[in-house]
Amino acid sequence: MPQFPPPTPWKLRATVDPAREYVAFTSTFHLKSLLRVPAFIRRSLKIMKQADAASGIVGWSLGGNIFKLEFYTLSVWQDAESLRRFVRDGDHLASLTEFEQDMRRKSIFVHYKLFGRDLPPSWKDALARQRQHDDALAKRSG
């Protein structure tokens, strides 16, 4: 799946233990309208600052396909609780309500385990996991 613009470089925020297992998280948001892109990007910039300072963050990158109005996240966390705290706080929490009505379909959220030796995670793998997750949901509901 081509991304335009290209994803941001992986931003490592913590020392990584190659033998340790971490929590990886990837998501996709599908905006309805090009008119909401500037507000979405403004909020994303604030969320990037929040991620940089988040307790338990290991690293992150953002991607997207502006032509499809799709925006992707890829992050790695020390544990699931660190990820939960991040999601339920600050600008990230505010974005959940701010953009709730602006999505053309349900967002995709995928958690998986990753060893430190496998960091940084690849976008190819993350997007493949999202497609598998989305296909499995479609089969269950269809």
PEKA-V999998 format. One record per pair of residues at least 24 apart in sequence whose ideal C-beta (glycine too) atoms are under 7 Angstrom apart, sorted by sequence separation. I is the first residue (numbers start at 1). GAP is how many residues later the second one is. If there is no record, write none. Layout:
[[I GAP] [I GAP]]
//
This chain:
[[51 24] [57 25] [108 25] [56 26] [108 26] [55 27] [55 30] [40 31] [54 32] [34 35] [51 35] [22 36] [31 38] [76 38] [13 39] [30 39] [30 40] [50 40] [50 41] [16 42] [28 42] [29 42] [50 42] [14 43] [76 43] [13 44] [14 44] [28 44] [47 44] [13 45] [27 45] [46 45] [47 45] [76 45] [13 46] [26 46] [27 46] [12 47] [26 47] [74 47] [11 48] [26 48] [43 48] [47 48] [10 49] [11 49] [74 49] [11 50] [25 50] [10 51] [9 52] [24 52] [25 52] [43 52] [74 52] [8 53] [23 53] [7 54] [8 54] [22 54] [23 54] [7 55] [22 55] [43 55] [7 56] [22 56] [23 56] [23 57] [25 58] [40 59] [3 60] [23 60] [59 60] [63 60] [3 61] [4 61] [5 61] [59 61] [3 62] [4 62] [2 63] [4 63] [36 66] [33 69] [32 70] [31 71] [32 71] [31 72] [32 72] [30 73] [31 73] [29 74] [30 74] [30 75] [29 78] [28 79] [27 80] [28 80] [27 81] [27 82] [26 84] [25 86] [23 88] [24 88] [23 90] [24 90] [21 92] [22 92] [21 94] [22 94] [20 95] [19 96] [20 96] [18 97] [19 97] [24 97] [18 98] [17 99] [18 99] [16 100] [26 100] [28 102] [16 103] [26 103] [26 104] [10 110] [7 116] [1 126]]
//
